[in-house]
Amino acid sequence: MAAPARAWLVFGFSPEEAAGELGPGPAPRRLEAGPEGILRVWPAWSYVVVETGAGLEVRSAGLRRRLPGWAEALPSETHLVLRGPAEARAWRREAAVTGALQDEPAWSRALPPEPCQPLPLLPGGFATPRPPFFTALPAGLRARRLALGTEHALALGAAGEVFTWGGGRHGQLGHGTLESEPQPRLVEALAGVPMWAVAAGGWHSASVSGEGLGLVWEVRALVAAYGPEAGDLYMWGWNESGQLALPSKALVEERAQDDVCTGNTKLVPRQEQSAAKDTPFISIQAFPALLDLPQDLEVSGVSCGSRHTAVVTRGGELYTWGWGKYGQLGHGDIASSDQARRVEHLVAEGLRAEEVVCGPWTTYVRVLES
């Protein structure tokens, strides 16, 4: 009996569209793996870095370049940060996608020989894929994980606490205000509820709680590293496109405009009109809110795009919501949604979701197939 195989699927914006070419459309597509397979992905807007059995590789429209000697990537549209065993370096995007890493890097930092936490964390601080490239963290903050948004950052502390800082004008820091924070500040609304995962979108944030409060964090960290734990999903920040899975007025207005443009002017029952009028729309959620998924599903992984969110459940299903203009929600269309929807393509194909990674306008999901 053949062993189950793993593959990566991708939905949404493509490198070809970024280059001004015709895109593949909203249907899910398989990420070409080659004989080595694909272990991890780090997507940017116009390109993606993948880890194969042979090392890292950068892929853009019509180009593939090996990145020998590097272990992790942190991409953006201006620079690509790479981490190796002894140093981290940043190159301009153009040099990275063409493989011109022999050029002088824009930044470099020597690393100690001991093992590092995953990027963007580095010893003493964290990297960003744009200047100044490195920022020190307070000495007392022992971060296990760190996630970068467009204007803000989240850190997961040693005991499962969550710290946020940076721009806060869309409530993405979770402190109940729209103020910015120059330094990491504990999200007090989550105090007493240990988290084991954090994610940052463009202007929204998410975290996943652990399964049992009595479980020692060091043990939980091992579980998170070697096998998915599952828990409750908390979200906060901007909901302009329904990325928090909360009622979005902008989406209601967008659907109404689409109906006018397509001539879909069917009469809406008075009861439905009244219900829509009374809906408590939420544009900004400045405190973390527990999100109730269908059937009270538990979450084993979360990732955020610029204005969309994707989660993997304990049972291996993929749910997505938020902005969907490029098909990044995986439902075979370009509709946005302010409700969590299961990606039926995976169910129909008998695929089990194991991991999800969002780019700004894309969603990558690792699946297990028979």
N, C-alpha and C positions, 0 to 999 in steps of 0.2 A: 504493500500500500504506500503510495507516494506521500511524502511529508507535505504539510500545508505550505503554500508559497506566499510570500509577501510582495506587495506592490504599492506604488504611490499613485494616487489619482489626484488630478488638479481640476478645479473649477475656476472660471473667471477670466480676468484680464490676462493677455498673453504677451510675451516679448515681441511677437510680430506686430501686435496692435501698438505697442509702445514705439515701434519703428515706423509707424504709419502704414503698415500693411493690413490686409484683410485678416481678421481674427478667425478663430475656429468656431465661434459661437458659444452658446451657454451650456452645451452638453458636456458632461464629464469626460475627461480624456486621461489616458494613462501616461505617466511620465516615463519616457524611454529609459530603461535601466542598464542595458548591456549585460554581459556575462557576470560582472561583479555584483550586480544588484545595487540598490540605493539604501543607505542606512539613515541619513539625516538630510534635512533641507533647511536652507536659510533664504527665504525669498525677499527680494526688493521689488520696486515697482516695475522696472524694465528688464530685470535679469534675476537669476536664482543661482545660488551656490549649493551644490549637492555633495554629499560624502558617499563615495562608492568604496568597494573593497580595495580599490587601487589608490584612494586618497581623495582630495577635494578637486572639484571641477566647477568652473563657472560657465553658465549657459545664458546666452542672450540670443537675439534674433539672428539665426544663421551661423552662430559662432559657438564653439566649445573649446575651452582652454583648461588644461590641467594646472593645478596649483600644488606642485610637489613640496613636501616637507611641512605642510601646515595642517593643523588639527581641527580648528574651528573658525567660523566666519561670522562677521557682523556687518551686513551690507546696508548701503543707503544709495541714494541717487547722486551723491557727490563723492563719497569715498567708500572703500571696502577695508575693514579691519580684519586682519588674520592673526590667529594665535598659534604659535608653535611651541615646542618644548622649552625653548630658552628665551623667547622674546615675542612681543606683539608688535605688529607694524600696520600702518595705514597707507594705502595708495589711492590716488584719484581713480574714480570709476573707470575712466577711459583706459587707463593703464591696466586695470584689473581685468576688464572684459576682453582685452586683446592679448592678455598674457605677458604684458611688458613689466614683469615684476623685477627685472634687472635694473629698472630705473630707480632713482633715489626715492625712497618712501617719503610721504608727507610727514610721517611721525613714526617713532619707534620707542620701545620701552623694554629693557631687559627684565626677565622674570626669574625668580628664584627656582631652584630645582624641585621643590616640593609640589605635589599635585595642586591644581587650581580648581576653583569652582567654575561652572560653565560661564562663557561670555554672556553678558557684558562684564561680569565680575572679573577683576584682576586683584592681585595682592595689594591691599591698602586702599582700594577704590574700585572704579569701574570705567570701562571704555565707552566712547560714543563714536559713531561712524561719521563724525564731522568735528571740526575744531571746537574745543581744545583737545579732543580725543581722549583725555584722561581727567577724571575728577576724583579727588580723595573723599573717602567716607569718614565720618567720625570714628575715632578709635574704639569707642564702646559699642559700635553697631557691628554685630557678627552676622553678616548677611549670608543666607544659604542660596538664595536666588534673587535675581534682579531683572525687572522688565522695563523697557523704555517705550514711552508714548511719544507723540509729536512734541509735546511741551512739558511732559511730566515723567516721573519715574516711580516705581514701586519696588520695595525691598522686602523680602521674606526673612524675618529674623530667626535666630537660633531656637527660640521657643515657640515658633509658629505665629509670632506677631507680625503685623503688616505696618510698614512705614511708607509714607508718600511725601513727595516734594516736587517743586517746579511750578508751572503755571496751573492755576486753579479756576480760571474764568468760566469753565463749564462744569464745575463741581467734581472734576475727575480725581481730586485728592481725597474726597470722602470725609472731610472735616466739618461738613455742614455749612460751609461758606463758599464764596467764589473768590476768595483771596489766594494769592500765591504763597508758597512757602520756600524760603531759600535753603533750608536744611531739612533732612529727614525728620518727619514728625509722626509719632505713633497714631494710627487710626483707632481712636478710643472706642468707636462704635463696635469694633471687632474684638476688643479686649476680652479675654476669657474664653474665646473661641479659637483654638489653634488652627492655623491654616497650613496647608502643605503645598499649595500652588498659587501663583499670581500671574496675571496677564494684563498688558496695557494695550489699548487701542489708540486711535488718534487722539481722542479726547474722552475716553471712557476707560473704566478699570473693572477687573474681576478677580475674585479669589475663590478657592475651593477649600472647605473645611475638612478636617480629618474625621476619621470614623469614630474614634473613642477618645474622650478627653483624658482618660487615665493612661493612655499609651505614651510612653516616654518618647520625647521628640527625636532622640538619636535613633531609636528603633524605627520611628515613622519615616525618618529621612532615608533609611535603608529601603524601607518598603516603597517609598516614592521613587527611588533610583532603580530598583530591580523588579518591581511589579506594581501595577497601578492600584493605589488606594482609591476610594470613592467617598464622596461626601456631598455637602450642600454647596450650591453656587450663590455667591453674593456679587452684586453688580452696583455700580454707581457712575455718575458722570453725565455726559451728553446723551440725549435720546432723540436727537433730531431725525434720525433715520430708523428709529425703532431698535437701535443696537442694544438697548437694555431689556428688550422684550416687554416694554411697557407701552401703553397707548400713545401713539404719536400723531399729533394734529397734522403735521406736515405730510405724513403718509396718507391720511384721509383726504386732504386737499389735493394731493398728487393723483390719487385714484379718481377723484371727482373730475379733475382736469382731463385725465385720460379718457374717462367716459364721454366727456364732451367732444374730445378730438376724434374719437372712434364712432361717434354717433350712438353710443349706448345710453339712451335716455329713458330707460324703462322706469316706470313709476315705483317708488319705494314706499312700502306700507308705512302708515302714520306712526305705528308703534316703533318701527325700526328708526324712523327719523328722530323720534323723541329720545330713543336710547342713545343714538349717536350724538345728539345734542348734549345729553347729560353725561357723556363719557368724561371722566377726569383725566384729560390729556396731561402728559408729563414730558416737558422738554429737558429739564435738568433734575437729576436725582443726586443731591449733594451729600447724602449719607448712604452707606452700604445698605442694600435691601436684599433680603432673601428672595431668590427667584424660584417660584414653584413651577417645575417642569411637568409635562404630562405624565400621569401615572406615578407621580412622586419619584421620578427617576433620580438615581444618584450619579454624580459626575465624576469621571476618572481623569479628565483632561479638558483644558480650556485654552482657547487662543482667540485673540482679537485682531481684526483688521482695522483699517482706517475708520470705517463706520459699520462694521458687521462683527458678529460673534459666532463662534462655533464651539461645540462641546462634544466630547465622546462620553457615552454613558457606561456604567459598569457592565451592561449587557452587550457592549460593542456596537451600539447604534450611534449615528451622527445626527445632531440637531444643529440647525443654523437659523439666524435671524438678523435683521438689520438691512443695510443698503444692498441691493442686488442688481444694479444696473448692468453689470458685466457677467451675470450668471454665477457670481462667487458664492451664492447660497447653495448651489448644487441641485436645484429643483428643476432644471431643464428650461428655465425661463429667465427673464430679466426683471422680475417683480421684486420689490422690497417687501419686508414683512416685519411687523412689530409683535409677532408671536413666534415662539419656538416651533419649528417644523422639522419633522424627521426627513432625512434625505432618503427617499424611497428607492433610488437607484441602487444603493448598496443592498437593501433588503431584497430587491428583485434579482440581483446577481448573486445572492448568497455570500456577501462579503461582510466581514466583521471589522469594524473600525478599531484601530489600536492607538493611533496618535493623530492629532490634528495640529497644523501649523498654518497660520494665516499670514499672507502678505498684505500690503495695503489694500489691494483690490482682488485678491485671490485667496483660495483655500486649498491647502494640500492635506491629504489624508492618507495615512498608511493603513492598508487593509490586509487582512488575512484571508486567503482564498484556498479552497479545497483543491 
